[in-house]
Amino acid sequence: MLVTMAELQVEHKAWLDAMYKDQPSDFPACGMVEEAAELMHAMLKHSQKHVWGEEPRYRATDWRAEMFDAIGDCAIYLCSYCNTVGWNFEKLCAAVPAVGREMPLRRGALFVGLAAAFVSNQTWEQAYLYMSELKGISQSLHIDFDDAVRTTWLEVKTRCR
């Protein structure tokens, strides 16, 4: 049975309390930026591969898998932020995917900026916008958002310190 986003948040909270008790909210907020940049990197390299071919240093890299993972990581960091400040992650996951008007790479770059703006203005509205855009990017890449989040969570929750 698939875990709901509400159940995922409860599981994450227990994991967070065991692994990183009293985590400051800036840690997951900055993690959201880091993962947004990783998503942008994967989008860029995936696009470049189709234009110029595969770079030797990235020969073994599956950029679709990297984008899938980065989408999940972006959401899990937002869940971590929610658990740090007491917000409802499931409500954020109900955000409607933003419709992309920009070229995919430009949209990815703007998403990194959106994530960075969240660090300085940590409001519910900014978090909702971040989630809406993340879901829109996921949709435009033909990546199942819920699957990416659940798969990433299954990997994260097995980590030890």
N, C-alpha and C positions, 0 to 999 in steps of 0.2 A: 504494500500500500504506500502511495506517495505521501510524503510529509507535506502538510500545508505550510504556508509562510508563517502563520501564527505558531505552529508547532516548531518550525525551524528556529524562530526567535527564542522560544522557551529553551530549546536545546542549546542554542548559542549562548544564552545567558548563563546557563549552568556551566558550560565549557569555559566561558569568559571568566566567571568567578573562580573556577579551579585553576585556570592557566594564567590569567592576568588581572588578578583582583585589584580593584580601584584604578582601572585604566583611565587615564585622562582622555577627555573627548577629542583633544587635538590629535592623538595617535590615529584613531580610525579616520578622522577627517583628512589627515595628510595621506593616509593609506588610500583613500578614495582618489586622490590626485595621482599618486604613484600608479595605481591600476588603470586609471583613465589614460595615462601616458603609455602604459604597456599596450592597451587596446589600440591607441593611435599608432604605435610602432608596428604592431602586427598588421593593421590595416594598410599602412604605408608599404611594408615589405611585400605583402600579398599583391598589392597593386603593381609595384615595381617588377615583381617576378613575371607578371603577365605582359609587361611592356618590353623589358630588356632581358628576360630570362632569369635563371636562378643564379644568385651569387654563390660562389664556392663556400664561403664561410657559413651560409645558411642552408646548405644542401639538404641536410636532414631535418629541417624545420617544417612542420605542418602548420602553416599560418592560419588555416581554418580552426585547428585545435587551439592555437594560441589566442585567437579572437574569442572563441567559446569560453576558454578559461578566464580571460581578462574580464569578460562580461560578468561571469559568476563572481570573480574576485571583487569587482566594483560593487556589486550588490551585497556581498557578505561584509565588506567594510562598512557599507551603509547600515546594515543590520547591527554591526558592532557599535556603530555610533548611536543608533537607536537605543541599544541596551545600556549604553553609557549615560544617556540623558533621559531615559524613560519614555521614548517615543514608540509608537505602534508601527512596526515594520510592515505588517500586513496591509495597513492602510496606504502606506507609500507604494507597495507593490500593486495596488489597485489603480495606480496612475495610468492614464491613457497614453499609449505610445505617441510621442511627438512625431508629426509628419515632417520628414526631411525636405527642406527646400534647397539645401546646399549639396554640392558634390560630396560623395561619401568621405573623401579624405578631408575636405574642409570641415565637414560636420564632425569628424573625429577630433580635429584640432580645436574646434569650438567647444567640444565636450571637455577637453582638458582645461580650457579656460573656465568653463562652468564649474568644474570640480575645484579649481584653485579659488574661485570666487566664494565657494561654499566655506572654505577655511576661514575667511575673514568675516563672513556673514552667515553664521550657522543658524539659519531659520528654517522652520517647517516648509515655507514656500520654496526656499532654495533647494531643500532636500527633495521636494516633490518635483521640481523642475529637473533636477539631476536624474531622478528615477524615470521621469517621462522621456527624457532624451536618451537615457541608456536603453530603455525599452524600444524606442524608435530606431536607434542604431542596430539593436539586435534584430529587429524586424527587417530592416533594410539589408542586413547581411544574411537573412534567412537562417537565423540561429534561434532556436526555441529558448526564450528567456527563462522560463520556469525550469526547464531541463538544465540549463547552464548553472542556475543558482543551486538547484538541488545536488547536481553532480559535484560542484565545487564544495558545497557544504559537507558532503560525504568524505571528501578528501581532507578538508580542513579539520574536521572534528577528530580525526585519528592522529593528528600531530601531537607530539610531546615536546616538553622543554628539557 
